[in-house]
Amino acid sequence: MMDNTLHIVPYTKAHGQFILSCQMNHKVLEADRHYINVEGDAKNLEQDHLAFTGIVNNDPIFAAGMKMVWGRVAEGWVIASSEMWKHPIGVAKAIKKDFARVAKENNITRVQSAIRKDFKQGLRFAEWLGLEEEGLMKKFGFDGTDQYMYARIF
């Protein structure tokens, strides 16, 4: 796969380890780097049929998916390296397409995600994915930052 094309494959912990060991995709998110356990966090995101990875030239540049919380409620997540900015439209379209597919195929009725209050691009992206703001959670982040809860009902 050395053709500069974005390929979507099932997520593995090795993909997550690679992405989490790279520079984060936004300077606001660099503050969270101190709280990331690359080995454990990457493995924790691996859940059958609920996550996918975008690969360019054999390197994972982003991964996204859902982690079941209880019943048919899932937590949505995205991790990405700075390399994703070389393919922003392809990455965004892939996440939007597979986000809805994963929810429907797995009978998920609610996907929620906490997004840093100061991560404006992340807030806009969540809204573009169809998530709606539900409220501000004060001091919810790893580093005590405020975060908004966003959710989408399927």
C-alpha positions as a Markdown table, in Angstrom:
| # | Residue | x | y | z |
|---|---|---|---|---|
| 1 | Met | 0.0 | 0.0 | 0.0 |
| 2 | Met | 2.7 | 2.5 | -1.0 |
| 3 | Asp | 0.4 | 4.6 | -3.2 |
| 4 | Asn | -0.4 | 7.6 | -1.0 |
| 5 | Thr | -4.0 | 6.4 | -1.0 |
| 6 | Leu | -6.1 | 6.2 | 2.2 |
| 7 | His | -7.1 | 2.6 | 2.9 |
| 8 | Ile | -9.6 | 1.7 | 5.6 |
| 9 | Val | -9.0 | -1.5 | 7.6 |
| 10 | Pro | -10.2 | -3.0 | 10.9 |
| 11 | Tyr | -8.5 | -1.4 | 13.9 |
| 12 | Thr | -5.8 | -3.3 | 15.8 |
| 13 | Lys | -3.9 | -2.3 | 19.0 |
| 14 | Ala | -0.7 | -2.1 | 16.9 |
| 15 | His | -2.4 | 0.7 | 14.9 |
| 16 | Gly | -3.3 | 2.5 | 18.1 |
| 17 | Gln | 0.1 | 2.1 | 19.5 |
| 18 | Phe | 1.7 | 3.6 | 16.4 |
| 19 | Ile | -0.7 | 6.6 | 16.3 |
| 20 | Leu | -0.5 | 7.3 | 20.0 |
| 21 | Ser | 3.3 | 7.3 | 19.8 |
| 22 | Cys | 3.3 | 10.0 | 17.1 |
| 23 | Gln | 2.7 | 13.7 | 17.4 |
| 24 | Met | -0.9 | 14.4 | 18.1 |
| 25 | Asn | -3.0 | 15.9 | 15.4 |
| 26 | His | -3.7 | 19.2 | 17.2 |
| 27 | Lys | -1.7 | 21.3 | 19.7 |
| 28 | Val | -4.6 | 21.5 | 22.1 |
| 29 | Leu | -4.5 | 17.7 | 22.4 |
| 30 | Glu | -0.8 | 17.6 | 23.3 |
| 31 | Ala | -1.7 | 18.4 | 26.9 |
| 32 | Asp | -3.4 | 15.0 | 27.1 |
| 33 | Arg | -0.2 | 13.2 | 26.0 |
| 34 | His | 1.0 | 13.0 | 29.6 |
| 35 | Tyr | -2.0 | 10.9 | 30.5 |
| 36 | Ile | -1.8 | 8.4 | 27.7 |
| 37 | Asn | -0.6 | 4.9 | 28.3 |
| 38 | Val | 0.3 | 3.9 | 24.7 |
| 39 | Glu | 0.2 | 0.1 | 25.3 |
| 40 | Gly | -2.8 | 0.0 | 27.5 |
| 41 | Asp | -5.0 | 2.7 | 25.9 |
| 42 | Ala | -4.4 | 1.3 | 22.4 |
| 43 | Lys | -5.4 | -2.2 | 23.5 |
| 44 | Asn | -8.4 | -0.9 | 25.4 |
| 45 | Leu | -9.9 | 0.6 | 22.2 |
| 46 | Glu | -9.8 | -2.8 | 20.4 |
| 47 | Gln | -13.3 | -4.2 | 20.2 |
| 48 | Asp | -14.6 | -6.5 | 17.5 |
| 49 | His | -16.3 | -4.8 | 14.5 |
| 50 | Leu | -16.5 | -1.4 | 16.3 |
| 51 | Ala | -13.3 | 0.3 | 15.1 |
| 52 | Phe | -11.4 | 1.0 | 11.9 |
| 53 | Thr | -8.0 | 2.5 | 10.9 |
| 54 | Gly | -7.0 | 4.8 | 8.0 |
| 55 | Ile | -3.7 | 3.7 | 6.6 |
| 56 | Val | -1.5 | 5.6 | 4.1 |
| 57 | Asn | 1.7 | 4.1 | 2.7 |
| 58 | Asn | 1.6 | 1.3 | 5.3 |
| 59 | Asp | 1.3 | 3.8 | 8.3 |
| 60 | Pro | -1.8 | 4.3 | 10.4 |
| 61 | Ile | -2.7 | 8.0 | 10.4 |
| 62 | Phe | -6.0 | 7.8 | 12.2 |
| 63 | Ala | -8.3 | 5.3 | 13.9 |
| 64 | Ala | -11.9 | 5.8 | 15.1 |
| 65 | Gly | -14.6 | 3.7 | 16.5 |
| 66 | Met | -16.9 | 3.0 | 19.5 |
| 67 | Lys | -16.4 | 1.3 | 22.8 |
| 68 | Met | -19.6 | -0.2 | 24.4 |
| 69 | Val | -20.5 | 1.4 | 27.7 |
| 70 | Trp | -23.6 | -0.6 | 28.5 |
| 71 | Gly | -26.7 | -1.9 | 26.7 |
| 72 | Arg | -26.8 | -0.2 | 23.3 |
| 73 | Val | -24.8 | 2.9 | 24.4 |
| 74 | Ala | -21.3 | 3.5 | 23.1 |
| 75 | Glu | -18.5 | 6.0 | 23.5 |
| 76 | Gly | -17.2 | 7.4 | 20.2 |
| 77 | Trp | -13.5 | 8.0 | 19.8 |
| 78 | Val | -10.9 | 9.2 | 17.3 |
| 79 | Ile | -7.2 | 9.2 | 17.5 |
| 80 | Ala | -5.0 | 10.7 | 14.8 |
| 81 | Ser | -1.4 | 11.6 | 14.1 |
| 82 | Ser | -0.4 | 14.9 | 12.5 |
| 83 | Glu | -0.1 | 13.0 | 9.2 |
| 84 | Met | -3.9 | 13.0 | 8.9 |
| 85 | Trp | -3.7 | 16.7 | 7.8 |
| 86 | Lys | -2.2 | 15.5 | 4.5 |
| 87 | His | -5.6 | 13.8 | 3.8 |
| 88 | Pro | -8.2 | 15.8 | 5.8 |
| 89 | Ile | -11.1 | 15.4 | 3.4 |
| 90 | Gly | -10.6 | 11.7 | 2.9 |
| 91 | Val | -10.2 | 11.1 | 6.7 |
| 92 | Ala | -13.3 | 13.1 | 7.5 |
| 93 | Lys | -15.4 | 11.3 | 4.9 |
| 94 | Ala | -14.2 | 7.9 | 6.0 |
| 95 | Ile | -15.0 | 8.6 | 9.7 |
| 96 | Lys | -18.4 | 10.0 | 8.8 |
| 97 | Lys | -19.3 | 7.0 | 6.6 |
| 98 | Asp | -18.0 | 4.3 | 8.9 |
| 99 | Phe | -19.3 | 6.0 | 12.1 |
| 100 | Ala | -22.9 | 5.6 | 11.0 |
| 101 | Arg | -22.3 | 2.1 | 9.5 |
| 102 | Val | -20.7 | 0.8 | 12.8 |
| 103 | Ala | -23.6 | 2.1 | 14.9 |
| 104 | Lys | -26.3 | 0.6 | 12.6 |
| 105 | Glu | -24.6 | -2.8 | 12.1 |
| 106 | Asn | -24.2 | -3.2 | 15.9 |
| 107 | Asn | -27.7 | -1.9 | 16.9 |
| 108 | Ile | -26.2 | 1.0 | 18.8 |
| 109 | Thr | -28.8 | 3.5 | 19.8 |
| 110 | Arg | -26.7 | 6.2 | 21.4 |
| 111 | Val | -23.1 | 7.3 | 20.7 |
| 112 | Gln | -21.6 | 9.9 | 23.0 |
| 113 | Ser | -18.2 | 11.6 | 23.2 |
| 114 | Ala | -16.6 | 14.1 | 25.5 |
| 115 | Ile | -14.7 | 16.9 | 23.7 |
| 116 | Arg | -12.4 | 19.5 | 25.2 |
| 117 | Lys | -14.1 | 22.9 | 25.5 |
| 118 | Asp | -11.0 | 24.5 | 23.9 |
| 119 | Phe | -10.8 | 22.1 | 21.0 |
| 120 | Lys | -13.0 | 24.1 | 18.5 |
| 121 | Gln | -12.1 | 21.8 | 15.5 |
| 122 | Gly | -13.2 | 18.8 | 17.5 |
| 123 | Leu | -16.5 | 20.4 | 18.5 |
| 124 | Arg | -17.2 | 21.4 | 14.9 |
| 125 | Phe | -16.3 | 17.9 | 13.7 |
| 126 | Ala | -18.7 | 16.3 | 16.2 |
| 127 | Glu | -21.5 | 18.5 | 15.0 |
| 128 | Trp | -20.6 | 17.6 | 11.4 |
| 129 | Leu | -20.9 | 13.9 | 12.3 |
| 130 | Gly | -24.5 | 14.6 | 13.6 |
| 131 | Leu | -23.7 | 14.7 | 17.3 |
| 132 | Glu | -25.5 | 17.3 | 19.4 |
| 133 | Glu | -24.2 | 19.1 | 22.4 |
| 134 | Glu | -25.8 | 18.0 | 25.7 |
| 135 | Gly | -23.9 | 20.0 | 28.2 |
| 136 | Leu | -20.7 | 21.2 | 29.7 |
| 137 | Met | -18.9 | 18.8 | 32.1 |
| 138 | Lys | -16.6 | 20.9 | 34.4 |
| 139 | Lys | -13.2 | 19.5 | 35.2 |
| 140 | Phe | -13.9 | 16.3 | 33.3 |
| 141 | Gly | -10.7 | 16.0 | 31.3 |
| 142 | Phe | -7.5 | 14.2 | 32.2 |
| 143 | Asp | -5.9 | 17.5 | 33.1 |
| 144 | Gly | -9.0 | 19.0 | 34.8 |
| 145 | Thr | -10.2 | 20.8 | 31.6 |
| 146 | Asp | -13.9 | 21.4 | 30.9 |
| 147 | Gln | -15.4 | 19.2 | 28.2 |
| 148 | Tyr | -18.7 | 19.1 | 26.4 |
| 149 | Met | -20.7 | 15.9 | 26.1 |
| 150 | Tyr | -21.9 | 15.4 | 22.6 |
| 151 | Ala | -24.2 | 12.5 | 21.5 |
| 152 | Arg | -26.1 | 11.2 | 18.5 |
| 153 | Ile | -29.2 | 9.0 | 18.8 |
| 154 | Phe | -29.7 | 6.4 | 16.1 |
